[in-house]
Amino acid sequence: ISASRLIWPASSVSGIFRPYVEVTLLGPALAGLRRRHETKSKTKNPPAYNEAFTFPMSKMCDIDSYELHFAIRDYCFGRQKPLVGVTTLPLKSVPNAGTLSARLSLGKNLYFSEAGKDILCILAQRPQDEIAQEFVTLKLETRTTELG
């Protein structure tokens, strides 16, 4: 993972921009499995992360059912870690070799069709379902307006 052209205001909380990447696997049959990994924060610009992550997936589900959710955040010790940008990568676009070199554009939030919004509303009504709540939180998170 590497990032280029990250724009972040100099007036961030700490005054230092230390981006890191949260990578989360989203899909069926992931209860009890590790779904999220984080890179270390970097101060060099542009940041490059030489880290590998392994995500266990169910053998009962097709790979087309999964996606990787990338959230770039600014590391602030002891404070909320503000969202810099977010994007997703459907695993159906990754070749069978398991590696991919791709440029993904970050946005301040994710966009949904009306059907997608309806599904999020249904999942949000399942407070006892930890995975559903995590999914809704990830999909609805937006970069704050004062950060651009």
Residue, then its C-alpha position, 0 to 999 in steps of 0.5 A: i500500500s502506498a499513497s500519493r497526493l494526500i491533501w491534509p490541512a496543516s492545522s490538523v489537531s497535532g500539527i503533524f500529518r501521520p497517515y495510516v491505513e485501516v484495511t477491513l474485509l467485508g463479506p459473509a461468514l466472518a463472525g469470529l474472524r479477524r476482519r481489520h488490520e492497520t498499517k503503521s503511521k508514516t510521516k514521510n510524504p508520500p507514505a509507503y507501507n511495506e506491510a502484508f495482511t492475511f484475511p481468513m475467508s469462508k470457503m462456503c462463499d464466493i470471492d465475489s461476495y467480499e470487498l476490502h474497505f480502505a480508510i486513510r486516517d491521521y494518527c493522533f495519540g489519545r484523540q479521535k483519528p480523523l478520516v482523510g479518505v475512504t475507498t473500497l476494492p471488490l475482491k472480484s477484481v483481484p486476479n487469482a494470483g492474489t496480488l493487484s497493482a491498482r490506483l484507487s481514488l479516495g473520497k470523503n465518503l462512499y456513495f450508494s444506490e437507493a437499494g444500498k441505502d435501504i439495506l443499510c437502514i435494515l442493518a442499522q436496526r440490528p443492534q445486537d449484530e456486531i458485524a452489521q453495526e461495524f458494516v453500517t459504521l464503515k459505510l456511513e463514515t464521512r470526513t468532517t467538513e472543516l477538514g476539506 
